[in-house]
Amino acid sequence: MNSNHVLVVGGGMVGAAVAVDLGRRGIPVRVLEARPPTRPTGDEPPRLRVSALNGRSIEYLKALSAWSALDHERLQDFDEVMVWDIAASGRLHFTADDLGFDRLGVFLENDHLQAALLDTASTLESVQLDAPAAPLDIRPGRDAPRLLLEGEGELTPALIVAADGAASPIRDSAGIGVWEGDYGQHAVVATVRPNPPAGRQTWQRFTPDGPQALLPLAEGMASLVWYVSPAKARLLKAMSEADFIEAVEAAFPTDLGLIDKVYARGSFPIRRLHAQRYWQDNVVLVGDAAHVIHPLAGQGVNIGLRDARALAGQIAEAYRRGLPASHPSRLAAYERERRPDNQLMQSTMTAFHVGFTAPIGPFAPLRGLGLQIANHGGWLKRRVLRYAMEGQ
């Protein structure tokens, strides 16, 4: 591999976005993605893992020419959000009109977005796409991880972009530590056909066990998210479809209605993670390799795409100045730009988790009062929500 290339290890949504951004700037980049997804087909029900894209992410994808690569029949706009606490009467409600937006965002399948970005990358002359990639052996080295690709040997890129997820072997081999914690919950996720069909509203209800949420998907379908203890998650996963439907309908608010069909279900642990630094020598972290936040507000992919945009900009600036892609000044600038934003989002989501799941007994109505006050917050409400939805 040419030593002036950038190597992106992991072609997920964020890694693929980095590659497309660099490729469109004419910067040589290679992507290693071991398990590229198949693109969802038109008659296939929605897949299990979905994300919410805010307006800022949508504009970025348009700038990358990746938005047009999506099947828009599989996208679902949402323009209304409702949040409330089971123990109190207050509700936080806002719409796209309240914030001056055409829509609050779009829900789509993770596989769909990843496939569209990889397809876009494959059209760019500056991008070498290995998808599926040969097995990569990652070993600690003297100054940086040693990467040995099966059938090719050792790779010596100018910069290694670790987009290889929360368990990042690249990050660990580079000696970058993390702060991490476990929320003691699992998210049980189900793709369903509700009756009545889901519309353009997403809602979230806080309970003592954890939040419950509905994310509207295309064709009136929905993704249900139920935060529970690990033991209860195992119980729900082991149920028959009929028993699972009965349990959900009994536990969820009447806003859900009934469930006609469950297409898929699964669960995953809820954890938080933040790298102690975002770069070391010629390794730089993006997305989940750098930070994992509570999925309460669905901001994970949005802050990851902001990482991608910021890092690509700093790499481009290094090339413009005649510097190597791994020059410390540019990687430090990337971390200065992204760390405060990511830390603020992680801390905010942790505060929501603690504040709305803590068993505070007779003080529970205070949470509802807090939502009620926030709902009538006027300019402050709009300013906070614009930051949450757009990151600015």
N, C-alpha and C positions, 0 to 999 in steps of 0.2 A: 504493500500500500504506500502511495506517495506521502512523504512526510509533511507536505504542506496542506494535506486534506484535513477537514474536520470529520471526526468519526462520531456518529450518534449511535449509542448502544441502547436499543429499545425504540421500536417504531410505533409506540402507542399514540394516543391523541396528541400529547405534548411533544414527544420526540419527533413525530412525523411533522408537526407544525414547525419545529426548529429547522428541519431539513428542507421543507418547502420554502420557508422564509429565506434561508441561506441560498438555496438553489436559484430562487428568483433574482437574487442579487449577483448571481454569477460566481458565487464562492463554492469551490469544490467540496462536496460533502458526501459521505458514505453512510448508509443506514443499515444496521443489522437488526432485523426483526425475526425472531425465531418462529413465532406462531401468528402470522397475519390472519385476520378474520376473513371469512367469506362475506361478501356483501349481502345484506338482507334482501330477499326478493319481495315483489309486490304482494303476493298472496300469503306470505309468511306472517304469523302473529308477531307482535313486538317481542324482542329478546329481553332477557331479564335485567341487564344492567343498563340504566339510562342516566342521562345528565340533563341539566338545565343550562342553556346558553343564554347569557344576558346580551344586551345590545352591543356592548363593547366587544365581546367575543365574536358576535355575528359580523360586525364591521371588519374585524381582523381577518376572519375567514373569507370575507368578500375580497379584501385586499390581496389575499393569497391565491385568489381564483379557485378556492376549494368549496365555497358556498354553492356554486353552480354544479359541482360534482355530486351534490346530495340529491336523493330522490325526495322531492318536496312533498310527495303524497304521504311520506312516512314521518313528517314533522308535525308537531302540534304547538301552535301558538298558545300562550296563556296571557291573560290581561287582568287577572284578579287574584288576590291572595287573602286568605282568612286565617288568623291564628288565634287560638283561645286556650284556656286552661279548664280542665274538667272540674276543678274545685271552686271555680269562681265564675262570675257572670260577665266580666269584661272581655272585649274582643278587640283585636287589632285587624283592621280591614283597610286595604288600599287597592287602587286600580291603576291601570296605565294612564288613564286620564288625570288622576291625582298628581302624577309625576311628570306629566307632559310628554308621555311616550305613546307611540302607536301600539306597542305591546310591551309587556314586561320581559318576555323572553320566549324561548322555544325549548320544548322537550324533544329529545331524540335518543336513539340507542347508541351506546358507546361504540359498538362494532360498526355501525353505519358511519359515524364520523371518522373513525380510524381508517376504514376502508376508503372513504372519499379522499382523505389526506394522502394516504399511500398511493392512490391512483393518480393524484395530482403530482406527487413527487416523481412518479415514474415517467412523466411527460417532460421533465426538465433535464436538459443536457448536463448540467453541473451536478446532478444527483446520481449516485450509484446506489441502487436499491437492492439489497439482499433480503428477499422476503419470499419464502423462508430462508433464513440464514443458516449456514453450517454451525455446528456446535462451537461455542467460544469458551476457551479455558482462560480463566482470570486468576492471575497469581500476583501476590505482592512483589513489588520491585524495589530497587534502591531509592529511586526518586518518584516513581509513578507505577501504577499497576502494569504488569506485563500481560498482553493480550495475544493469545495464540488461537488462530482460527483454523479449524480442521480443514486439511487439504491445501492450506495456503501458508501457514506458519505464523511468525510473529508480525503483528501490525505495529507500525510506528507513526501514528497520526500526529499532526501538530497539536490537536486538542481532542480530548475525549469528553463528549457530552454524555453524562450518566442520566439516561431517561429510562432506567431499568427498574423503576418501582420502589415501593416502600422498603423492601428487603434488599435494596441495591447492593449486589456484590462489588460493583465498581467503587461505590462510596466506601464500603468496608475495606477493600484492598488498598484504597488511597489513604487509609488511616483517619478518615473523617468521622468523628463521633456524633452521636445524636442524643437529644433529650426526648424521652418518650414516656408514654403512660397509657394505661388501659382504663376505659370508662366503665368496664364491668358490664357491658351490654353487647348484644348482637342485634343487627338489623335483619329482620325477616322480611324478605322482599317477594312480592307476588305480582305477576302480570295477569290481569283479570279483564273480563268483560262485565262491567257493572250495569245494573238496571235501576234507574235510568242511565243512559250513556254519559260518560264524563264529558264535560264541556270545556270551557276555557278558564275555569277557576281551579287553583291548587289550594289545598288547605292543610293545616297542621294543628293537631290538638295535643296538648301536653297532659300526661297522666302521671301518677306516682311511679309507675313502672318505666315510663319513657314516652316519647312522642309517638303519635300515629299520624300518618300523612297519606294524602292522595295526590298523585302526579298525573295529570291528564295526558293521554297519548292519542295518536291518530286513530281515526275511525271509531271514536267514542270509547276506546279502551283506556285502561289506567294501570299505573304501577302503584301498588300499595306498599307502604313501608311501616313496619311495626317494630319498635325498639323494645326488647324484652331481655330478661336474664338469659345467660347461655343455656341453662337447663330448660327454660320454657321454649327457647328457640329449637332445641333438639326435639322437644315434644311436638311442636307445631309442624316441623319438617316430617316427622314420622307419621302424622295423621293421614288418613285417607282424604281424597279431595272433598268428599261430602262433609266429613268431620271438620276439615280445615275451613270450609266455607261457613259452616255453622259457628265455629269459634270466632271468625272474623266478624261476621254479622252481629254476633252477640256483644263483642268488645268494642267495635268501632261506632262512631256517632251515626245518627240517622241520616246525616248528610250523604253518607255513602250509598244508601239504598240497599239493593240486593246484589248478589253476585251470580251471574248466569253461568260463568265458565272461568276456570283457572287454567291458564296456558303454561305457566312455569312458576316455580318458587324455589327459594334458596335462602341462605343466610350468610352473614359475614360479621366478624368482630369489629367493634368500634374502638379505634385507637387514635392517639395523637402522636405526632413525631415532628421534630424540627432539628435539622442538621446544625451542628455547632458552628460550622462555616459552610459556605456554598462552593468553595473551590480549594484546590490544593495542587500546586505544581501545574500539570497540564490536564487536570480533571476538573470539570464543573458540573454542578447538579441542577436539574430542573424537575418540576412537577413533584410527584410523590417521593422521588429520591431525596428531595430537599425538605419537603414538608407534607404532612398529612393532617387534615383538619376534620373535625366532626362534620358529618354530612347534613346537619340540620338545615342549613340554608341552601344547599346544593351549589356551593361556590368552588368546590375542588377543581373542576376542569377550567373554570374561569380564571382562577389565579394561576393555574398551570399555563394557560395560554398567554397570560401576561408575562410569566417567566420567559416563555418562548420568544415573544416579541422583543423583550428587553435584551435577552442574551444575543439574539441575532443582530440587534442594533449595535451592541458593543463589539461583536466580532467584526461586523462590517466597518466599524470605526477603526479597529486595529488594522485591518487591511488598508484602509484609506490612508493611514498614517505610516504605512510601511512596517508595521509591527507584526510579530507573530500572533496567531489567533489566541495563544495562551498567555499573552503578556499580562503580568499582574495588575497593571493599571486598569485594564479593561475588565478583567474578571472581578476586581474589587469594586469597580463602578457598577457592575451588574448586581453584586450583592448589596451595595448601598441602596440601589433603586428598589430591589425586591424584598429584602428582609423585613423592613418595617411594615409594609403592606401585608405580607404573609403572617407576621406575628400578630398584628392587630386582628386579622380575620380569625386566626386560631384562638386567640384569647377571648374574643367576643363569643365564638361558638362554645367555648368551654364555660364561659359565664352563663350563657343561656342554659346549657345542660345542667349545671349545678343549681341555678336559680329556679328551674322549673321541674326538676326531679327530686329535689331535696324534700324529705318528709317534715314539713314545718308545721303540721297540725293546724291549730287554730289560726295561724298566721297565713294560711294558704290564700284567703281572700285578698291579701295584699298583692299577690301576683296578678290576680284579675284586675285589681285597681291600677296596677302598673301598666297593664295592657290598655286599660281604658284611658289613662292619662296619655299614653303614647299615641293612641288613636286620635286624640284631639290636640296633638302637638303642633299643628299648623306648620310653620316654616321649618321648625326643627325636625318634625316628623319627615317632611319631604326631603330635607337635607340628608338625614341618616339613611333613609330608604334609597335615595339616589346613590349613595356610596355603596350600600349593600348590593344593589342591583347592577350598578355600572362600575363600581370601584373608583369613582371620582366625584 
